[in-house]
Amino acid sequence: MSRAFIFPGQGAQTIGMGKALADAYPAARAVFEEVDTALGESLSTLIWEGDQQELTLTHNAQPALMATSIAAFKALETEGFDISDASFVAGHSLGEYSALAASGAISIADTARLLRIRGEAMQKAVPVGLGAMAALLGLDFETAQAVAKEAAEAGDSEVCQAANDNDPGQVVVSGHKAAVERAVEIAKEKGAKRAVLLPVSAPFHCALMQPAADVMADALARVDVSAPEVPLVANVLAEAVTDPARIRELLVEQVTGSVRWRESVAWMGAEGVTEMWEIGAGKALSGMVRRINRDIACAAVGTPDDIAKLKTA
């Protein structure tokens, strides 16, 4: 059996996530303490006792989700599991940073600081109200790309791109708000089951994020990046990479590039992966994986109960 560890992205955040892990496992609590120290504030208090709306702010959600994922991973280590139990690691958007932290490529403290910078830069890249994202359900990726292109060309130098290729029936487009709104209507005309604007604060993973990509290029140049202990399946490549310099480049490209999750899961399946553990908050990636390849078994690892079930299995 070949296994991959996968790490969730933005949208999975909930108040209280990781608290049971921190209570049950000193190693998990130590992760939250390390992130708090790295950021110079008690992010853990916000995660466990704060306001959902504040937690959802991009600059909070990104390091918070990473902290929860790594806490879950450290709990797994306490129970005898190890990064070497996986053939690959991968993460959805910010989850790629969690994957790199779990695989030893970037320290937890550096990862927290990078994600705080990333979240702030992505929010600042586009004035609030200028950009938008929308989920197109029931269209394949090629059709969604065509919808985005048509929507962009109908405007005056407007951007609309396929941002997330999540699974065979779910593509997210991103760009100028007017163009994305046009894409929603065009998608419906082309037979989408649903096409809806998403409640996000900025248009992620499109060309409008170039200012944020520039910020991340500078931030990543000042951080030590090592070869991961197991290969990373990168969002923008949809295949494995281990070279630290290339990983840096891909993390910068990821800010404006598409998250090729469907292709990444398909690639891992073709490489013999038969099981994926979603480490951290929520189960969104597990649902995507099942829609991409039903032969890959999925397990969520976000609570002590989840870990107990894995030990029993």
N, C-alpha and C positions, 0 to 999 in steps of 0.2 A: 504494500500500500504506500502510495506517495502522497504526502500531505503538503498543503500550503497554509501559512498563517496570513490572514487578510485583516485589514484595519479600516474601520469606518471613517467617513468624512462628515462634513458639516450637515446638520439637520438631525443628527442622532442625539443631540444634547438634551438632557433632562435634569431638573433639579434632583439631587440625591444620588446621581450616578456615581458609582465607585465607593460609596460610603460603607456598604456591607463588606466590600473587599478590604477597605482600610481597617475596619473593626476586626476582621477575622485574621488578617495577615499583616504582621509588622512590616514586611518587605513592600507591601502595597501602600501602606501609610507613608513609608519613607519616600516613595515616589512623589506623592502629593506635597510632602514637606520640601523635597528638593526643588520642585517646580515653584512653590511659594517663594523659596529663597532666591531662585534664579530671577524671578520677576519682581522681587522686592515688595510683594503684597500677598495677602491671604486669598489666593484664587480658590483654594479649597473651601473656604467659607462661602464664597459665592456659589460654588458647585453644589454644596450640600444644603445650604440654608437660604440661598439668595432668591432673586427674582428671575423667573424664566426669561423675561424680555431682556434683562441685562446680560444673562448668560448667553443668549442668542446673538448678542453683538459679536461681529466677526472676530474682533481682536481678543475677546474672551473665549468664544466657542472653540477656536482652533487649539490653543494650548490646553484648554480644559478637556477636550476630547482625547488629545494625545496623552495627557496625564492619566485619564481613566483607562485607556488602552494599555499603557505600560504598567499601570498598577495591576491590571488583570494578568498581564504577561509575567510579572514578578510573582504573582500568586501561583501561577502555573509552575514556575521554576521551583517554588517552595514545595510543591507536590511531586517533584521529580521529573517534570517535563523540561525540555530544553529547546533552544533555537535549532539545534541539530536534528530535532524531530521533524523539521520541515525541510522540504526540497527548495521551496521558494517563499519569499515574502512579497506582499503587494498591499497597496492601500489606495483608497479612493480619494483623490485630490489631497487634502491635508493628511489623510491617512498614510500617504506615502512617507511623510516625515515620521509617523509612528512606526512604520515598518523599518525605517532606517535606524531609529533609536533602539528598537527591539533587537535588531541584528548587529548592533554594536558599531554601526558606521558613524553615528553622531551621538555625542553624550546627551543625556536627558536634559541637563541644564541648557546646553546650546540649542537643543531642539525646541525647548519652551521659549527661549528668547527669539529664535528664528520665526516661530509661529506667531508670536506677539507682533513682531515687525511685519510679517506677511499679512496678518489680519488688518493692521493699521494701514499698510500701504495699499491693499486691495480696496479698502473702504474709501481712502482718499483719492484714488485714481480717477474716479468718476463722480461728479457732483450728484448728491441724492436727487432722485427723480429723473435723471437723464437716461439712466440705463434700466434694463429689465431682463428677466429670464422667463422662459416658458417651457413647460413639459408638453411634448407632443407624444400622445399615446396611440399605438396602433399603426405607426408608420415605421418602415425599415430605415436604416441609417442613410442609405443613398437618397431615398425620397425626402427625408428630413433635411439633408444637405441641399437638395434642390429647392425646397421650400425656403430655407434660410437665404440662399442666393437670390431667389426671386424677390423676397421681401427687402433685401438690402438694395437691390438694383432699382426698386421702385421709389427709393428715397434719394435725397441729395447728399451723397457721400456718407451714407449711414452704414453702420456695421450691424450685421446679423450673421452669426456663425453657429454651427453645431458644436456645443460646448461639452456635453456629456453623452457618450454613446453607452448607455447603462445596460440595456439588454435588448433582445430582438424587437420589443414593442415599446421601448421607452427611450426617447432622445430629448435632451434639453438644449434649447437654443438660447443664445445670449447676445446682447448688443444694445444699440440705441432703443429706447422704449418704443418709439413710433414704429421702428422696423420690426421689433419683436411682436408688437400688437398686430402688425400686418401678417407676420408669420402665423400667428394663431388662426387668423381667418383663412389664409391660404391652405393651411394644414387641414382645416375642416372641409374645405372644398375638395381636397385630394383624398378624403376618406378617413381622416384620423378619427379614432373612437372618441378621443377627448383632446382638447388643446387648451391649456389653462396657464395664465400668468402665475408665477411662483412668488411667495412672500419673502423675497430676498432684498438685501440692502444695496446690492451692487451687481453689475453684469460680469460675473466671473468667467474665466476661461475663454476670453475673446480678445481681439486686438485692442479694445479700450483699456485693457489691463497693462499695457506696455509700461506706463510709469511705475507700476508695482513690480514688474519684471526687472526694471532697472535697479530698483531698491534692493530686490532680492539678490541680484548679481553681486552687488557690493557687499551685502550682508554675508552671503555664502563664501565670498572670497576671504573673509576674516575668520572663518570657522574651520576647525580640523574635521576633515571627512576621511574616513578609512574605508577600506573594502569591507562590505557587509559579510558576516559569517556565512550567510547563504544568499544566493543571488536575488536581487530585487527585480521584479517584473514592473518596469516603469510605465506610468500612465501614457506618456506621449509616444512610446515605442511599441508597447504591447509585446514586449519580449524582455529577456533577462539581461541585466547589466551588473557588473561588479567593479568596474574601474572608477575610482573616486573622482577623477577629473570629469569623466563623462556624467557621473551622477550629478555633480554640481551643475553642469550644462543643462541636463534634463529637468532639474528642479526649477531652473529659470524659465526654460521653454514651457514648462507645465502651467505657468501663470497665465499665459495667453493661448496655450494650446488645448486641444481637446483631450478629455479624459477618456481614453479608449478602453473602458472597462470590459465591454462585451468581448472585444478581441483579446484582451489580457487573459480573461478566464478561459476562452477558447484555446488560447496558446498553451496555457498550463495544462488543460485537459489533454491536448495533443502530446504534451511532454510526459504524460502518464499520471498526472495528479488525479487522485480519486476521492480526496477528502479535503475540505477546507474548514478551518476554524476561524470564525469571525471574532476577533479579540477586542473587546471594548463595549461601548454602548450600542444597544439596539440590535436589530436583526435585518436591516434593510439590504445589506450586501448578500446575505444568505438567500433572500428572495430573488435577487437578481441572478445569482449563480444558478438557482434551480431553473429559472427561465432560459438560461443560456445553455446549460448542460445538465440534464436530469440524472446523468450517471455519476455526478460528483455529489457525495454526501456532505452535508453542512452541519456544523455545530456552533452555537453561540456561546461565547465565553465572556460573560460580563458580571457574574455573581458567584459567590461561594457555592450555591446550589448547582450552577452550571459546571463548575470544576468537579464537584462531587460526582455528577453524572458521568463525566469523562473518565474519572478514576474507576468507576464501576464498570463502564463499558470496556 
